[in-house]
């Protein structure tokens, strides 16, 4: 375990998705923290200072994008890359991580291996 491991914050109201992704990411030497609602997202985004946020757009009774925008207005670092996930994204073009871009969109269900590769391309791990 190295001190400079990158941290990924997974924000999804479906615990099974958090666990599935966390297991895959930990296997690739990333530090993983999870949040299952808007309040946990807010708390962990500021206390843990993640290197990347993996964010479900439909976050229970909240809109993940709205919560994210409120966090940005409250001082969250706008340079933290965010990968949005949504079952409603199907049919939309998938953005891929490229140098200088801080956002991507993934459709649920997703290919876990491709998503993990994308996360690594964003955080440089």
Buried (B, 14 or more C-beta within 10 A) or exposed (E): EEEEBBBBBBBBBBEEBBBBBBEBBEEBEBBBBBBBBBEBBBEBBEEBEBBBBBBBBBBEEBEBBEBBEEBBEEEBEEEBBBBBBBEEBEEEEEBEBEEEEEEBBBBBEBEBEEBBBBBBBBBEB
